């Protein structure tokens, strides 16, 4: 595991995370938001700095939230979600099932 300092431009924060490989510029990564929701981030920059000890170079990432994600952890397309319609559909039994013969889950 490689310990990388991630500098988050969206939240103006820094944290050290462990990765199996150093992400490249332009790649997307998933990070947990302060409210516990996972969100997509784009890697803007990757650089290395020499550590205070030995001949070791530490990787650093500069990330920003992916366009289309919202800071609240919800996509913009769900902002106008109709709770009454969803309730009516659940009560009428219009929902997906993974198994054709499974009992429907009712709320």
N, C-alpha and C positions, 0 to 999 in steps of 0.2 A: 504494500500500500504506500502511496505517495501522499504526504501531507501538503496541501496547497492552501495558501491564503487567498480567499475569494473576496474581492472588493465589489460590493453591490452598489451600483450607481442609483438604482431605483429607490432603495431604502437608506442610502448613505451609511452603509454599515460594512463591517469587516468580520469575517469568521474563518476559522481554519477547518477544512474538511479533508477527508481521506478519499482518494480516487485510486482506481486500478491503473489508469493511464492519464496523462496530462491532456485535457481537451484542447483542440486546436481552434484558432480564430475562425468564427463563423459557425461553429458547431453549437447545437442546443443542448442545454442541460436542465434537469429538473431540480429545483431547490424548494425547501419548505419555507413558506411565508411565516411571518411572526404570529399569525393567527392559526397556524397549523395546516393550512391548505397548501398543496403542491402547485407550483406554477412553473412555466417554461421561461428560461432565460437564454439569451444569446451571448456567446463569448465574444467580447469586443477586442480584447488584447491579452496576450500571454507574454510574460517576461520572467527572467530569472535574476535573483540577487544572491550574492555570496553571503552565506550564513556567518554568524559571529564566531563559530567554532569550525575548525578544520578546513578542508578544501571541498566544501559542499555548497551546491547552488540550489537555492529554494525557488520553486515555481510560484508565480502569482497570476491570478486571473482577474480581469476586469469584466464584469457582466452587467447586462441591462435586461429588464423584462422584455420578453418577446412582444412585438406589436400584436394587438388582438387580445392579449391577456389583460385582465384588470387587476388593480392592486387589491381589490376585495376578494380575489380568488374565484370570481365568476366571469364567464364569457359575456360579452355585450349582448349576444343573441338571446340570452335568458333574462334580460332585465325586465321585460314585459310579460313574464310568466303568469298565466291565468290560473290561479289556485282553484277557483270555482270549477273551471272546465276540467282540470285534473281530477278533482274530487268526483265530479259526475262520471267521468270515464272509469274511474276505479270502481264506483258503485255499480256500473253497468257491466263490469267484467271485461272491458276492453283493455287488455294488457298482454304483454308477451310472456310466453312460457318457453323454457328451454326443452322441456319434455312434453310431447303432445298429450300424454295421459296424466300429467301431474295435476294435483289439486291446485286451483288458483289461490294466490295469496290475497286475502281481503283485509283491508284496514278498517 
